[in-house]
């Protein structure tokens, strides 16, 4: 019979895996962004790509620390819309960050201690990058987007995160 701490650990691991899947998708998505973004914003896209690669690597370690097998990246991801030019690349970057904010909000709810603090920091960083890309913000980053997608539980995020960046 599982204990309450076992259930909490399982929920945290599920949320970590969802965040890892979302970071894999973001790394892929920023590859697309980098190929289409105007030169003036290319360094911003590169910085975000680097940040998501670092986030992916950190989450991989966290999953292993909890005894899990880190979810692998998909070979490719379906984009939410065509990205033929720089304007679409900016929209994609904003969408990536908004989705990451939602996944990190789930991780904040599931995690404890320093892992929760790190998740809150990642949520903040995603929200700030989303604002930089689209020039708009929401009152509670990570929550409004989740309600619109209809995926509030951490257990439903991995498929949503891995299906599209």
C-alpha positions in Angstrom: 0.0 0.0 0.0 1.5 3.4 -1.0 2.0 6.2 1.6 1.1 9.8 1.2 4.8 10.6 0.6 5.0 8.0 -2.2 2.0 9.6 -3.9 3.6 13.1 -3.5 6.9 11.8 -5.0 5.0 10.2 -7.9 3.1 13.4 -8.6 6.4 15.4 -8.4 8.0 12.9 -10.8 5.1 13.2 -13.2 5.3 17.0 -13.2 9.1 16.8 -13.7 8.6 14.5 -16.7 6.0 16.9 -18.1 8.4 19.8 -17.7 11.2 17.8 -19.3 8.9 16.9 -22.3 8.0 20.6 -22.6 11.7 21.6 -22.6 12.4 19.1 -25.3 9.6 20.6 -27.4 10.9 24.1 -26.7 14.4 23.2 -27.8 13.0 21.9 -31.0 10.7 24.9 -31.4 13.5 27.4 -30.9 15.4 25.6 -33.7 12.5 26.6 -35.9 12.4 30.1 -34.5 16.1 30.6 -35.0 15.7 29.6 -38.7 13.0 32.2 -39.3 13.6 35.1 -36.9 14.9 38.4 -38.1 18.5 39.2 -37.4 17.6 41.9 -34.9 16.1 39.3 -32.5 18.4 36.3 -33.4 20.5 36.7 -30.2 17.4 36.8 -28.1 16.2 33.5 -29.7 19.7 32.0 -29.2 19.7 33.0 -25.5 16.3 31.3 -25.1 17.4 28.2 -26.9 20.5 28.0 -24.7 18.3 28.5 -21.6 15.9 25.7 -22.6 18.8 23.3 -23.3 20.1 24.0 -19.8 16.6 23.6 -18.4 16.2 20.3 -20.2 19.6 19.1 -18.9 18.7 20.1 -15.3 15.3 18.4 -15.5 16.9 15.2 -16.8 19.1 15.2 -13.7 16.1 15.9 -11.4 14.1 13.0 -12.9 17.1 10.7 -12.4 17.5 11.9 -8.8 13.9 10.9 -8.1 14.6 7.4 -9.6 12.8 8.0 -12.9 13.9 7.3 -16.5 13.9 10.7 -18.2 11.4 11.0 -21.1 13.2 11.2 -24.4 12.7 13.9 -27.0 10.5 13.1 -29.9 12.2 13.0 -33.3 10.0 16.0 -34.4 7.1 18.0 -33.1 4.0 19.3 -34.9 4.0 23.1 -34.9 0.8 24.9 -33.8 0.8 26.9 -37.0 3.0 27.5 -40.0 6.2 29.5 -39.4 7.1 31.0 -42.8 8.6 34.3 -41.6 9.9 36.3 -38.7 6.5 37.4 -37.4 5.4 33.8 -37.2 8.6 32.9 -35.5 8.0 35.6 -32.8 4.5 34.2 -32.3 5.9 30.7 -32.0 8.5 31.8 -29.4 5.7 33.4 -27.3 3.6 30.3 -27.6 6.5 28.1 -26.5 7.0 30.2 -23.4 3.3 30.4 -22.5 3.1 26.6 -22.7 6.2 26.2 -20.6 4.8 28.6 -18.0 1.7 26.3 -17.7 3.9 23.2 -17.3 6.1 24.9 -14.7 3.0 26.1 -12.8 2.0 22.4 -12.5 5.5 21.6 -11.3 5.3 24.4 -8.7 2.1 22.8 -7.4 3.6 19.3 -7.2 7.1 20.0 -6.0 8.5 20.9 -2.6 11.6 22.5 -1.2 14.3 23.7 -3.5 12.7 21.9 -6.4 9.6 24.0 -6.0 11.7 27.2 -5.8 13.5 26.2 -9.0 10.2 25.5 -10.7 8.9 28.9 -9.6 12.0 30.5 -11.1 11.5 28.7 -14.4 7.9 29.8 -14.4 9.0 33.4 -13.9 11.6 33.1 -16.7 9.1 31.7 -19.1 6.6 34.4 -18.3 9.2 37.1 -18.8 10.3 35.7 -22.1 6.7 35.4 -23.3 6.2 39.1 -22.5 9.3 40.0 -24.4 8.2 38.0 -27.4 4.6 39.1 -27.6 4.5 42.4 -25.7 1.6 41.2 -23.5 1.3 39.7 -20.1 -1.3 37.8 -18.1 -2.1 38.3 -14.4 -1.1 34.8 -13.4 1.3 33.3 -15.9 0.9 29.6 -16.4 -2.7 29.5 -15.1 -4.8 31.3 -17.8 -3.1 29.3 -20.5 -3.8 26.0 -18.8 -7.5 26.8 -18.3 -7.7 27.7 -22.1 -6.1 24.3 -23.0 -8.2 22.4 -20.5 -5.2 20.7 -19.0 -4.9 21.6 -15.3 -3.6 18.4 -13.9 0.1 17.6 -14.1 -0.8 14.1 -15.2 -2.3 15.3 -18.5 0.6 17.6 -19.4 3.1 15.2 -20.9 1.1 14.3 -24.0 0.2 17.9 -24.5 3.7 19.0 -24.0 5.2 16.4 -26.4 2.6 16.7 -29.1 3.4 20.3 -30.1 6.0 22.7 -29.0 
